[in-house]
Amino acid sequence: MSPRRYTPPVDADIARVLLTAEEIAARVEALAREIAADLDRIEGEAGLVLVPVLTGSIVFVADLMRRLPVKLRIGVTTVSSYPGRSTASQGAELRGAIPGDLGGRHVLIVDDILDSGRTLRLLRDVVRAQDPASVRTCVLLRKPTPGARETPCEYVGFDIPDEFVVGYGLDYDDHYRNLPYVGVLRPEAM
């Protein structure tokens, strides 16, 4: 039997915690209240369809939808913008089908982070082509980049500095999604 190799905890790769689990939970609760209040004003019979962008938004959308006191459906999609070890957006490319029955419904696109804006702009255009009752977007994080400032987004969890972050669903090379907080990755971990 060979000795077990020591693997340092993933927390050792984090330079600093940007948002704690408690801060995130409180903001997700507040976002759910904002969304529900807006839907109360407009919903009627259309119903709500959440369209989360996988894989980064999986933790966020799970927490958000459990706090939304409305009848809803979910239809996931996949968009690739940060392949592998990339720390900068490589452009948005639709990888998974958008739900095909969005006509006349209220659609909320949910993503983890808004930086270049390409993903949200692409998805808004694809969803609008189905003639929904409304299309809104919700992101956990927004960076202060020109693309983010030019991209409409109705619901924003947090505005953050332009740093590479991981945790709470966000990854680097498919790692760190399981951290309960959002942290800045140490350069030597990349």
MOWOUR-V255802 format. One record per backbone hydrogen bond with DSSP energy under -1.0 kcal/mol. CO is the residue of the C=O (numbers start at 1). NH is the residue of the N-H. Records with the same first field share a line. If there is no record, write none. Layout:
CO: NH ; NH
This chain:
9: 12
10: 13
11: 14
13: 186
16: 184
19: 182
20: 24
21: 25
22: 26
23: 27
24: 28
25: 29
26: 30
27: 31
28: 32
29: 33
30: 34
31: 35
32: 36
33: 37
34: 38
35: 39
36: 40
37: 41
38: 42
39: 43
43: 46
47: 106
48: 73
49: 108
50: 75
51: 110
52: 77
53: 57
55: 58
57: 61
58: 62
59: 63
60: 64
61: 65
62: 66
64: 67
68: 70
73: 50
77: 54
78: 95 ; 96
80: 93
81: 90
83: 86
84: 173
93: 80
102: 105
105: 133 ; 134
106: 49
107: 136
108: 51
109: 138
110: 53
111: 140
112: 141
114: 143
117: 121
118: 122
119: 123
120: 124
121: 125
122: 126
123: 127
124: 128
125: 129
127: 130
128: 131
131: 104
134: 107
136: 109
137: 155
138: 111
139: 157
140: 158
141: 114
142: 160
143: 145
145: 149
146: 150
155: 139
158: 142
161: 163
164: 185
166: 183
167: 170
170: 167
172: 175
175: 172
176: 179
177: 169
179: 168
182: 18 ; 19
183: 166
184: 15
186: 189
187: 190
